[in-house]
Amino acid sequence: MERKDFLKKAMLGTGILVTGTAVAKVIENEIDELYPLTAQVGFNHIPPSKSDAVNQMVIHRAETRGQANHGWLNARHSFSFAGYYNPERMHFGVLRVLNDDTIAGGRGFSTHPHDNMEIITIPLEGAIEHKDSMGNQGIIARGEVQVMSAGTGIHHSEFNHLADQDLKLLQIWLFPNKHGVTPRYDQIKLGEPVQNGWQQILSPSKDDEGVWIHQNAWFNLGRLDKEAQLTYALHMPKGNGVYAFVISGEINVNGEVLRTRDAAGLWDIQSLDIKANSDAEVLLMEVPMSVS
């Protein structure tokens, strides 16, 4: 898709809608992170070339991600977002956004709207301060997870809660399997980290471990000692894929070496094997490869 078409469709798509007073708020941020972005270029992930896909695997190296450095915000984009456009990096199945953000002390995003998107925030260092149009207000720190089902529409702000420390976080957006739902918000404190095992932090079920969303997706954190090995079995091997993102360290995924902030997307698999070449932390995101 041509960039001009991407931008045109983004203005009409779902994800972030900017209207009225919200426009002024966006302009105050002096960045383009908050402008509309969602061009839905089909939901099926199709690797751009044979060289990028070996045995149903695509590799995204950390240094190949998009970057937007605004001084107070340094953002790395795994998929096309705001000023970063790469037609070969639009999404992985329903995984639309994976932003790796560093936000300076006391800075952040003023009130802005979202709709029809499942938004998950995972702090890695520091704490984020959240306020939204449903009356929710809270502080989310490492060891916690925040989720919003934007549904019919929600406004919120997010700031670094600490004035003297950078905030580092992952923000992840998934296309939902239900549109026009009642907006909802939740944040939970995770249990003790599971060393050399999987800690589920997200699922489709209200009764399951972690937060829940309107999508057949499962997220797991893995903290591995050097030489530890783990296997992950997909909940829905028919139709789902897995996007493995290395938060820190070095791992081997089905024979491919991944280092800090590298990622691998795999599909048409029943399970995947991970071996830690060093102490490591990894986020596994099992997601549908097509919209339901």
N, C-alpha and C positions, 0 to 999 in steps of 0.2 A: 504494500500500500504506500502511495506517495505521502510525504510528510504533510502536504497541504490538505490531503484528504483525511489524514489522521487528526489534524487539528480541527478540521471542519466537523468531523464526526464526534470528536471529543466535546465540542461545545454543545452537542445535542444529546450526548450519552448520559448514562447514569453514573453515579460515583460521587462527584461534587457538583452541586449546582450553586452558582453565584448570582444572586439577584439583589436588587435594592441596596439596603444599608450594608449587606454582607460584602458588596464590592469594595466599599471604603475600608472595611476591616482587612480585606485581602491586600489592598494596596498598602496599608500601613505596615504590613509585614515586609514589603520591599523585595519580595521573592515571588517566584512563579510556582512554588510547590502546591499552592492551594487552588490553582485554577482547574477548570474541568479537564478530565484526562481520559475518560473511558471510551476508547474505540474498540468495540467488540469484534475483533477480526476472527470470528469463528472460535469455538471453544476447544476444538481438537488441537492438541499440540503436535505440530509437524516439524521435525528438525529441518533446518534450512538446507542442509546438504548431507550427503552420505558421510562425509568426513567428520561431521559433528555428531553422528549417531552410530555407535558401535554396540551391538548386542542390546538394543533398546535402551541406550544411555546417551544423555547429552551432558557435556561438562561446561560449567560456567566458572572460569577462573576469576579470582577476586579482582585482579587488575583490569579485567575486561568490563566491569560494571560501569554504569554511568555515574558521573559525579557532579554535584552542585555544591560549591563552597561559597557561602555568603558571609564568612567571618564568624558570625555567631552560630551558624548552622553549617555543618559539613555532612552532606547526605550522599550515600552511595546507593544506587538503584540497580537491583538485579533485573528489573524489567522496565520498559519504556514508561517514563513518568515525567510530567511537567516539561522542562526544557530538554530532557534526554529522550530521544526517539531513535529506536533501532527496530526496524521491521522484523528482525529475527529474534527479538527479545520482547515479545508482547505479553506473553503469559505462559504458564505451564499448566495445562488443563484449566481449572477454575481459579488457580493461584494467579492473581492479577498484579499484585504489588508486594515486593519485599524490599523495604527501605531500611538501611542500616545508618541510623542518624546519631550524630554527636551534637548536642545543643549546649551552648555556653550557659554559665550560671545566671539564673534569673531571667533568661530569655525563653521565647517560645512562640506559639501560634495563637493569635487572638481568635475570637469566636468566628467559626466558619461552619458551613453546612455539609452534610452528606446525605445520600439516600441510597437504598437498595444495594447495600454492601455489608459484608461481615468483616469487621475491623478488629484485629487482635494486636495488642501492644505488650511487648515483653521487655521490661527494663533489664539492662545488663550491668549498668553501674549508675548509682545515684537514684533519684526519685522524681517522678513526674506528677505534677499537680493538674487535676482534671476538674472541669465544671461543664455541665451541659443543660440543655433546655428542658430536661425532665426533672431538674432539681437535684441531680446527683452531684456530689462534690467529694473528692477523695485524693489521697496520696498513694501512688503505686510505686513500690520499690523492688529491687532485685529479690527474687523469691516469690513474686506475685505475678499474676496475669490479669489483664484487663480485656474485656470484650464488649463491643457494641454491635447490635443488629440495627443498622440505620433505617431499614424499612421505608416507611412513608416519609421519613425526614427527621433529622436531628441536627441541632447546632451544639457545638462544644468548643472549648478552648483547652489547650495543653501547654504547660510551661514547666521549665526546670524548677523544681521546688527549692533547690539550694542555690544560693547566690555565689558561693565560692568553689563550686565543683561542677565539672562537666557532667551532663546526663548522656548516657549511651543507651540506645534502645533499638529494638527491631519492631517495625510496624508492618503488619501483614494484612492484605485485603484479599478476600475471596468473594467471587460471585456467589450469591445465595441460590438455593434451589426453590425459594419462595419469594415472590416480589410483593411489595405493598404490605408487609407485616407491620404490626405495632412495634415501634422502636423499643429497644430494651438495652439495659446496661448491667454489667456485672464485673466484679473484680474479686479474686480469691487469693488467699495466701496458700502457696503450695506446701505440701508436707516436706519432711526432710528429704534432701536429694538422694536418689538411688544411685549408689556407686556401682558401676559395672552392670547396670540394668536400665530398663526403660521406665521413665516416669511420664505417664500420660497427663497432658495438661489441657487437652481439648478433644471433644467428640461431638457426635450429633445428638447425644442423649442427655436429658436433664438429670438422669439418675446415675450417670457414669462419672468417673473420676475427671476432675478438671472443669473448665467452663464448657458450655455447649453453644452450638451455632446452627443456623438453618442451612446445613450442607453435610453431605456424607463424607466428612473429613475427620482425621485423627492426627493430633500433634503429639510427639513424644520428645522429651529431652533425655539425652544419654550422657553420662559423665563416666569416662573410661580411664582407667590406669593404663600406663604403657604396657603393651602386649595383650591387653584384655581383648576378648572377642565377643561380639553380640550378633544375634540373628533377629531380624524383624520380619514377622509374617503379616502380610497385608490382611486387613479386615475384609476388603472387597477386591480381591485380585482381578476379578472380571470387571474392568471399567475404571479402576483406580490406578494411579501411579504414585511414586514417592519422590519428593524433592528433599535431598539431604543437604543441609547447610552447616558447614563447620564453623562453630563460634570461636573455637580456639584449638590449637594443636594440629596434629597430623594423623589422618586415618587412611585406611585402605578400604574402599567400597567396591566389592565385586571385582577386585584386581586393579582398581584405579586409585592412585594416590591423590588425596585431597588435603590441602593445607588451610590454615586459618582464612576464613571467609570465602573459600572455594565452595562450589556446590555441584551436585550431580542430580539430574532428573532421570528416573528410571520408570519404564512402563512395560506392560505385558510380562509381568513377573509375579511369582507367588510369594517370594521373600527376597531379602537381601542380607548379605553378610558384611559385617564391619569389623575391622581389626585396628586397634590403636597403635600407631607407630611411636606415639608419645602420649603423655597425659593429654586428654582431649575432651571437649564438650561439643556435642552435635545436636542439632534440631532436625528431626524427621517430620515431614509434612506429607501425610497420605491424603491425596485429593482426587476427586473425579477428573478424568481426562476429557469428559464432555459434559455439557449441561444436561440436567435431568428434565 
